[in-house]
Amino acid sequence: MNNAGAEADGSGRATSGESAHADPAPRGFDAFRSGWEKEIGDGFPLPTFSPATTRDFRVKSRATKVGDVAITDLHGASAIRTEGPLNGVEDQVRLYVVKRGSWTLGAPLARSEQTVPAGQFLIRHIGRPLHFETVPDTTAKVLVLPAAMLKPLLGSRQSVSGPADSAEVRLLAAHSNMIYGTVADLGPAGVRAAHSTLIELAKAVARRRVDDAEPRLAPAVAQAAKDLVDSHLADPELSGAMLARELNVSVRNLQRAFAAGGEPVTAYIRRRRLEEARLALTAPPSGRLSVSELAAHWQFADSSHFIRAFRKHYGRTPTEYARSTLAAGS
């Protein structure tokens, strides 16, 4: 199914991709429910939420569906809590990745209650519907997955938990984030490929290891590596070896994943550093770093190396570029 993803912002306005609902727009919980039903719909019904939740629903979210997999990212400024009887059978596997706050599953005070704190993940088979509750300021990613392919990998406890920054979870998060931006343009074959990669990555989370030689995982490996590059651009240790170590893949398979996109790992790192240096050169002169300071900050060997790389990429030296931006703004 080609979905751009349902989004609801803190003002209560719901959007699907970039198109807004016609005025007057639903607000708060109504906006969330409307967006969910439009983009997710059949097979993934919303539970009954507590009156306190629906009255003060300050949640930013986006969601999409790929076949029998649903992906939701949310940040709740307010707490979220379900309420009322939960009947029936779900027979689903759910993956919770909590970045901030906490997510608690199970009836309150029940022996089966389980809390996923910030920085952790839980992948669990859900046989019957469960209540859940979050604390205010919770940020999490939740995937609903088919049980048949994943339940056998979860062991006797029917759940696996661990750190959210594990290689397997990083790869799954990178792939699911890519889906938000691409699923609306995918044809049937592309949807099947996106779905099969999601399942393979979910299996990797359940097994706690990645088969980095699996060709279907190459785009997720490359994207997760790019996410790491962007968060470590000023780190002197940033390299292909460091990225491979963080993602628990071989350097060779990391290089292969990047090669599919036509740009080697080292070239991507240098290009991103040059892009950030170029942005820094547009700052007002009073607060701008010098060329030598930029070279050192973005881990170039010295000013000469930085100037040559910058001129090769942008056709001008850093000083010439800074002057041109200053002239354009005057």
DRENLO-399561 format. One record per residue (C-alpha): y negated, x negated, z negated; residue number from 0. Coordinates in steps of 0.25 Angstrom, whole numbers. Each point is the difference from the previous one (the first is absolute). Example, Ala and Ser with C-alpha at 12.3 -4.5 7.8 and 13.67 -1.06 7.14 Angstrom:
BEGIN
SITE     y     x     z resi
SITE    18   -49   -31    0
SITE   -14    -6     2    1
end
This chain:
BEGIN
SITE     y     x     z resi
SITE     0     0     0    0
SITE   -14    -6     4    1
SITE    -9     2   -12    2
SITE   -13    -7    -3    3
SITE     2     2   -15    4
SITE    -7    10    -9    5
SITE   -11    -5    -8    6
SITE    -8     6   -12    7
SITE   -12    -7    -6    8
SITE    -6     1   -13    9
SITE   -10    10     4   10
SITE    11    10     3   11
SITE    -1    -1    15   12
SITE    13    -1     8   13
SITE     1    -7    13   14
SITE    11    -3    10   15
SITE    -2   -13     6   16
SITE   -15     1     4   17
SITE    -1    14     2   18
SITE    -6     9   -11   19
SITE     3    14    -3   20
SITE   -11    10     4   21
SITE   -10     4   -10   22
SITE     1     6   -10   23
SITE    11   -11    -4   24
SITE    10     2   -10   25
SITE    -3    -9   -13   26
SITE     8    -7   -11   27
SITE    14     5    -1   28
SITE    -1    10    11   29
SITE    -4   -11    10   30
SITE    12    -9    -5   31
SITE    10    12     2   32
SITE    -6     3    14   33
SITE     1   -14     5   34
SITE    14    -2    -6   35
SITE     5    13     7   36
SITE    -6    -3    13   37
SITE     5   -14     1   38
SITE    13     0    -9   39
SITE     4    14     0   40
SITE    15     4     1   41
SITE    10    -8    -8   42
SITE   -10    -6   -10   43
SITE    -6    12    -9   44
SITE   -10    -3   -10   45
SITE     4     3   -15   46
SITE    -7     9    -9   47
SITE   -12    -7    -7   48
SITE    -6     2   -13   49
SITE   -13     9    -1   50
SITE    -7   -12    -6   51
SITE     4    -8    13   52
SITE    -4    10    10   53
SITE   -13     3    -8   54
SITE    -5   -15     0   55
SITE     7    -6    13   56
SITE    -7   -13     3   57
SITE    10    -7     9   58
SITE    -2    -8    13   59
SITE    13     1     8   60
SITE     6    -2    13   61
SITE    14     4     5   62
SITE     8     0    13   63
SITE    15     3     4   64
SITE     9    -8     9   65
SITE    13     9     2   66
SITE     6     2   -14   67
SITE    -9   -10    -7   68
SITE   -13     4    -6   69
SITE   -10   -11    -4   70
SITE   -12     3   -10   71
SITE   -11    -9    -6   72
SITE    -8     5   -11   73
SITE   -11    -4   -10   74
SITE    -2    10   -11   75
SITE   -13    -1    -7   76
SITE     5    12    -8   77
SITE    14     2    -6   78
SITE    11     7     7   79
SITE    11     8    -7   80
SITE    10    10     5   81
SITE     4    12    -8   82
SITE     9    12     0   83
SITE    15     1     3   84
SITE     6    -9    10   85
SITE    13     6     7   86
SITE     9    -4    12   87
SITE     5   -13     5   88
SITE    -8   -10     7   89
SITE    10   -11     4   90
SITE   -11   -10     4   91
SITE    -3   -15    -3   92
SITE   -14    -2    -5   93
SITE    -7   -14     0   94
SITE   -12    -1   -10   95
SITE    -9   -12     1   96
SITE   -11     0   -10   97
SITE   -12    -9     1   98
SITE    -8     6   -11   99
SITE     2     9   -11  100
SITE    14     6    -2  101
SITE     9    10     5  102
SITE    10     8    -9  103
SITE    12     7     5  104
SITE     9    10    -8  105
SITE    -3    12    -9  106
SITE    -9    -4   -11  107
SITE     7    -7   -12  108
SITE    13     1     7  109
SITE    10   -11    -1  110
SITE     0    -2    15  111
SITE   -15    -2     0  112
SITE    -4   -13     8  113
SITE   -14    -6     1  114
SITE    -4    -9    12  115
SITE   -11    -9    -5  116
SITE   -11    -7     8  117
SITE     6   -11     8  118
SITE    14     5     1  119
SITE     9     8     9  120
SITE    11    10    -2  121
SITE    10     5    11  122
SITE     8    12    -5  123
SITE     9    10     4  124
SITE    -5    14    -3  125
SITE    11    10    -1  126
SITE    -8    11    -7  127
SITE   -15     2     1  128
SITE    -7    -8   -11  129
SITE   -14     2    -7  130
SITE   -10   -11     1  131
SITE   -12    -4    -6  132
SITE   -11   -11     3  133
SITE   -11    -5    -9  134
SITE   -14     0     5  135
SITE    -4   -11    10  136
SITE    14    -2     5  137
SITE     2    -6    14  138
SITE    14     1     6  139
SITE     8     1    13  140
SITE    12    10     0  141
SITE    11     1    11  142
SITE    10    11     1  143
SITE    12    -5     7  144
SITE    14     6     5  145
SITE    10    -2   -11  146
SITE    12    -2     9  147
SITE    -4   -13     5  148
SITE    -6    -6   -14  149
SITE     8     7   -11  150
SITE    12    -9     1  151
SITE    -8   -13    -2  152
SITE    -6     5   -13  153
SITE    12    -3    -9  154
SITE     5     8   -11  155
SITE   -14     2    -6  156
SITE    -5     6    13  157
SITE   -13    -8    -1  158
SITE    -5   -14     2  159
SITE   -14    -5    -6  160
SITE    -7   -13     1  161
SITE   -14    -6     3  162
SITE    -9     7    10  163
SITE    -3   -14     6  164
SITE    14    -3     4  165
SITE     2    -4    14  166
SITE     8    12     3  167
SITE   -11    10    -5  168
SITE   -11    -8     7  169
SITE     7     1    13  170
SITE     3    15    -2  171
SITE   -15     2    -4  172
SITE    -5    -7    12  173
SITE     9     8    10  174
SITE    -4    13    -6  175
SITE   -15    -3     0  176
SITE     2    -4    15  177
SITE     6    14     3  178
SITE   -13     7    -5  179
SITE    -7    -7    11  180
SITE    10     1    11  181
SITE     9    13    -2  182
SITE   -10     9     7  183
SITE     2    -8    13  184
SITE    15    -2     0  185
SITE     9     6     9  186
SITE    14     4    -4  187
SITE     6   -14     2  188
SITE   -11    -6    -9  189
SITE     2    11   -11  190
SITE    15    -4     0  191
SITE    -4   -14    -1  192
SITE   -10     2   -11  193
SITE    10     8    -8  194
SITE    12    -9     2  195
SITE    -9   -12    -5  196
SITE    -4     9   -12  197
SITE    15     2    -4  198
SITE     3   -14     2  199
SITE   -11    -5    -9  200
SITE     3    11   -10  201
SITE    15    -6     0  202
SITE    -6   -14    -3  203
SITE    -7     6   -12  204
SITE    12     6    -5  205
SITE     8   -13     2  206
SITE   -11    -9    -5  207
SITE     1    -9    12  208
SITE    -5     0    15  209
SITE     8    -3    12  210
SITE   -12    -8     6  211
SITE     8    -2    13  212
SITE     1    15     3  213
SITE    -9     1    13  214
SITE    -5    14    -5  215
SITE    -7    -6   -12  216
SITE    -8   -10     8  217
SITE   -13     9     1  218
SITE     1     3   -15  219
SITE     2   -15    -3  220
SITE   -12    -4     9  221
SITE    -9    11    -6  222
SITE     3    -3   -15  223
SITE    -3   -15     3  224
SITE   -13     4     6  225
SITE    -3     8   -12  226
SITE     3   -12    -9  227
SITE    -9    -9     9  228
SITE   -12     9    -1  229
SITE     2     0   -16  230
SITE     2   -15     0  231
SITE   -10    -5    11  232
SITE    -7   -10    -9  233
SITE    13    -5    -7  234
SITE     2   -15     4  235
SITE    15     3    -1  236
SITE     0    10    10  237
SITE    10    -3    11  238
SITE    12     5     8  239
SITE     9    -6   -11  240
SITE    -7     7   -11  241
SITE     0    14     7  242
SITE    15    -2     3  243
SITE     2    -3   -15  244
SITE    -8    12    -5  245
SITE     8    10    10  246
SITE    13    -7    -3  247
SITE     3    -2    15  248
SITE     2   -13     8  249
SITE   -11    -8     6  250
SITE     7     1    13  251
SITE     1    16     0  252
SITE   -14     1    -5  253
SITE    -4    -8    12  254
SITE     8     9     9  255
SITE    -6    12    -6  256
SITE   -14    -5     4  257
SITE     4    -5    13  258
SITE     3    14     4  259
SITE   -15     3    -1  260
SITE    -4   -12     8  261
SITE    -7    -8   -11  262
SITE     7   -11    -9  263
SITE    -2     1   -15  264
SITE    -9   -12     0  265
SITE    -9     5    11  266
SITE    -1    14    -8  267
SITE    -4    -7   -13  268
SITE   -11    -9     7  269
SITE    -5    12     8  270
SITE    -2     9   -12  271
SITE    -7   -12    -7  272
SITE    -9    -2    11  273
SITE    -3    15     0  274
SITE    -4     0   -14  275
SITE    -8   -12     1  276
SITE    -8     7    12  277
SITE    -3    12    -9  278
SITE    -5   -10   -11  279
SITE   -10    -6    10  280
SITE    -6    14     2  281
SITE    -5     0   -15  282
SITE   -15    -2    -3  283
SITE    -3   -15     1  284
SITE    -4     0   -15  285
SITE    15     4    -4  286
SITE     7    -7    12  287
SITE    10   -11    -3  288
SITE    -2   -13     8  289
SITE     9    -4    11  290
SITE     7   -10    -9  291
SITE     1    10   -11  292
SITE     6    10    10  293
SITE    10   -11     5  294
SITE     5    -3   -14  295
SITE     1    15    -4  296
SITE     8     3    12  297
SITE     9   -12    -1  298
SITE    -4    -8    12  299
SITE     2   -15    -1  300
SITE   -15    -3     1  301
SITE   -13     5     7  302
SITE     4    -6    13  303
SITE    13     7     1  304
SITE    -7    13    -4  305
SITE   -11    -1    10  306
SITE    10    -4    11  307
SITE     9    12    -3  308
SITE   -11    10    -1  309
SITE    -7    -5    13  310
SITE    14     1     7  311
SITE     2    15    -5  312
SITE   -14     5     1  313
SITE    -7    -9    11  314
SITE   -11    -4   -10  315
SITE    -1    -9   -12  316
SITE    -1     6   -14  317
SITE   -15    -4    -1  318
SITE    -3     6    14  319
SITE     7    13    -3  320
SITE    -7     1   -13  321
SITE   -14    -2     7  322
SITE     4    11    11  323
SITE     3    10   -11  324
SITE   -13    -3    -7  325
SITE    -8     1    13  326
SITE     7    13     3  327
SITE    -3     6   -13  328
SITE   -15    -4     0  329
end
